[in-house]
């Protein structure tokens, strides 16, 4: 397993399974989106942004559940990330480098 970055103050390390984790590296920043079953989305857009521009602390190799990334999620948004992980398909969209 690769060495994980330290967890910044005000965040929690949250592990999310996603095929997108395969193309990430520690230090990348990602937006986390969840795609719900259309019936669960209330007829609206089934894909929603969960958190934006969070840091990748570690990337785990594929296991029985697939690849995963450990992200530094702001404390207030951890429940939202946990709900997303248990409710739909997670997409990790890499945020461009820069200020």
PAMARFI-980264 format. One record per residue: residue number from 1; residue in one letter; chain; z, y, x of N, C-alpha, C in turn. Coordinates in steps of 0.1 Angstrom, whole numbers, plus 5000, padded with zeros to 4 digits. Each point is the difference from the previous one (the first is absolute). Example, Ala and Ser with C-alpha at 12.3 -4.5 7.8 and 13.67 -1.06 7.14 Angstrom:
<recs>
1:A:A:5078:4943:5132:5000:5012:4991:5000:5012:5009
2:S:A:4993:5011:4996:5000:5011:5009:5008:5011:4992
</recs>
This chain:
<recs>
1:X:A:5000:4988:5008:5000:5012:4992:5000:5012:5009
2:X:A:4992:5010:4996:4999:5013:5008:5013:5008:4998
3:X:A:5003:5008:5010:5011:5008:5000:4999:5011:4990
4:X:A:5010:5002:4992:5000:5010:4989:5005:5013:5005
5:X:A:4995:5011:4994:5004:5013:5004:5014:5002:4993
6:X:A:5008:5010:5005:5013:5003:4993:4998:5006:4986
7:X:A:5009:4997:4992:5000:5006:4986:5004:5014:5000
8:X:A:4992:5010:4997:5004:5014:5000:5011:5003:4989
9:X:A:5008:5010:5003:5010:5004:4991:4994:5004:4987
10:X:A:5006:4997:4989:4995:5004:4987:4990:4990:4994
11:X:A:4997:4989:5007:4991:4990:4996:5007:4986:5000
12:X:A:4993:4991:4994:5004:4986:5001:4987:4992:5004
13:X:A:5002:4989:5007:4990:4991:5004:4996:4991:4988
14:X:A:4988:5001:4995:4996:4992:4988:4988:4992:5004
15:X:A:5001:4987:4998:4989:4991:5003:4991:4998:4988
16:X:A:4987:5003:5002:4990:4998:4989:4989:4991:5005
17:X:A:4997:4990:4991:4989:4991:5003:4987:5007:4996
18:X:A:4990:4999:5008:4987:5006:4997:4990:4995:5011
19:X:A:4988:4996:4995:4990:4996:5009:4996:5011:5010
20:X:A:5002:5013:4995:4997:5012:5008:5009:5000:5013
21:X:A:5011:4993:5000:5009:5001:5012:4993:4994:5012
22:X:A:4990:4992:4999:4993:4994:5011:4994:5011:5009
23:X:A:4996:5011:4995:4993:5010:5007:5009:5012:5005
24:X:A:5013:4998:4998:5010:5011:5003:5007:4997:5013
25:X:A:5005:5011:5006:5009:4999:5012:5012:5008:4998
26:X:A:5011:4996:5007:5012:5008:5000:4997:5014:5004
27:X:A:5005:5010:4992:4998:5014:5002:4989:5006:4991
28:X:A:4992:4991:4994:4990:5005:4990:5008:5006:4988
29:X:A:4993:5008:4992:5006:5006:4988:4990:4995:4988
30:X:A:5007:4996:4989:4992:4995:4989:5005:5006:4987
31:X:A:4991:5000:4990:5003:5002:4986:5002:4986:4994
32:X:A:5009:4998:4991:5002:4988:4994:4996:5001:4985
33:X:A:4991:4992:4996:4995:5000:4986:5003:4986:4994
34:X:A:5002:5000:4987:5001:4987:4993:4990:5000:4989
35:X:A:4994:4988:4998:4991:4998:4989:5007:4990:4990
36:X:A:5002:5005:4988:5007:4992:4990:4990:4993:4991
37:X:A:5004:4990:4994:4992:4993:4989:4997:5011:4990
38:X:A:4987:5002:4996:4997:5010:4991:5008:5001:4987
39:X:A:5005:4988:4996:5009:5000:4988:5013:5006:5003
40:X:A:5005:5000:5012:5013:5006:5004:4999:5015:5003
41:X:A:4987:5005:5002:4999:5014:5003:4999:5008:4987
42:X:A:5001:4994:4989:5001:5008:4987:4986:5006:4997
43:X:A:4989:4994:5005:4987:5005:4997:4995:5011:5009
44:X:A:5009:5004:5009:4996:5011:5009:4995:4994:5013
45:X:A:4999:5008:5010:4995:4996:5013:5009:4989:5005
46:X:A:4995:4988:5004:5008:4989:5005:5005:5002:5014
47:X:A:4994:5008:5008:5004:5002:5014:5007:5014:5001
48:X:A:5012:4999:5006:5009:5012:5001:5005:5001:5014
49:X:A:5002:5012:5005:5006:5003:5013:5015:4998:4999
50:X:A:5006:4992:5009:5014:4998:5000:5007:5009:5009
51:X:A:4996:5001:5013:5005:5009:5010:4988:5005:5008
52:X:A:5002:5011:5007:4989:5006:5008:5005:5002:5014
53:X:A:4991:4997:5009:5001:5003:5015:5013:4995:5006
54:X:A:5003:4987:4997:5012:4994:5006:4996:4993:5013
55:X:A:5010:5000:5009:4997:4994:5013:5001:4984:5000
56:X:A:4991:4994:5008:5001:4986:5002:5010:4997:5011
57:X:A:5010:4992:4997:5010:4997:5010:4997:4987:5008
58:X:A:4993:4991:4993:4996:4987:5006:4989:4994:4991
59:X:A:4992:4991:5006:4990:4992:4993:5004:4986:5002
60:X:A:5001:4992:4990:5003:4986:5001:4988:4992:4998
61:X:A:4999:4989:5008:4988:4991:4999:5000:4993:4987
62:X:A:4988:4995:4996:4999:4993:4987:5010:4988:5000
63:X:A:5006:4998:4989:5008:4988:4998:4997:4995:4986
64:X:A:5008:4992:4995:4997:4993:4987:4996:5010:4989
65:X:A:5006:5012:5001:4997:5011:4989:4990:5009:5005
66:X:A:4994:4999:5011:4990:5009:5005:5006:5010:5010
67:X:A:4992:5009:5006:5005:5010:5009:5008:5010:4993
68:X:A:5009:5007:5008:5008:5010:4995:5002:5011:5010
69:X:A:5004:5012:4994:5004:5011:5009:5014:5005:4996
70:X:A:5007:5004:5010:5014:5005:4997:4998:5015:5001
71:X:A:5003:5007:4990:4998:5015:4999:5013:5007:4999
72:X:A:5000:5013:5005:5012:5009:4999:4998:5008:4987
73:X:A:5007:4995:4990:4998:5006:4986:5012:5009:4998
74:X:A:4998:5013:4995:5011:5009:4997:5010:4993:4990
75:X:A:5013:5002:5003:5010:4993:4992:4997:5001:4985
76:X:A:4997:5012:4995:4998:5003:4986:4989:4992:4994
77:X:A:4990:4995:5008:4988:4993:4995:5001:4985:5003
78:X:A:5011:4995:5005:5001:4986:5003:4999:4992:4987
79:X:A:5007:5004:4989:4999:4992:4987:4986:5000:4995
80:X:A:4992:5010:5002:4986:5001:4995:4992:4990:5008
81:X:A:5002:5000:5013:4993:4990:5009:5003:4986:4997
82:X:A:5013:4997:4997:5004:4987:4996:4994:4995:4987
83:X:A:5000:5009:4990:4994:4997:4987:4985:4997:5002
84:X:A:4993:5008:5008:4986:4998:5003:4997:4987:5006
85:X:A:5009:4996:5010:4998:4987:5007:5001:4988:4990
86:X:A:5008:5002:4990:5003:4989:4991:4991:5000:4988
87:X:A:4992:5011:4998:4992:5002:4988:4985:4999:5001
88:X:A:4995:5002:5012:4985:5000:5001:4995:4998:5014
89:X:A:4988:5003:5002:4993:4998:5013:5002:5013:5008
90:X:A:5005:4999:5013:5003:5011:5008:4987:5003:5009
91:X:A:4997:5012:5001:4989:5005:5009:5007:5010:5010
92:X:A:4997:4998:5013:5005:5009:5010:4988:5008:5005
93:X:A:5000:5013:4997:4988:5008:5004:5005:5009:5012
94:X:A:4993:4997:5011:5004:5008:5013:4997:5014:4998
95:X:A:5009:5009:5004:4999:5014:5000:4995:5005:5013
96:X:A:4990:5009:5001:4995:5005:5012:5010:5005:5010
97:X:A:4998:4998:5013:5009:5006:5010:4998:5015:4999
98:X:A:5011:5007:5004:4999:5015:5001:5014:5006:4996
99:X:A:5000:5013:4999:5013:5007:4998:5006:4997:4986
</recs>
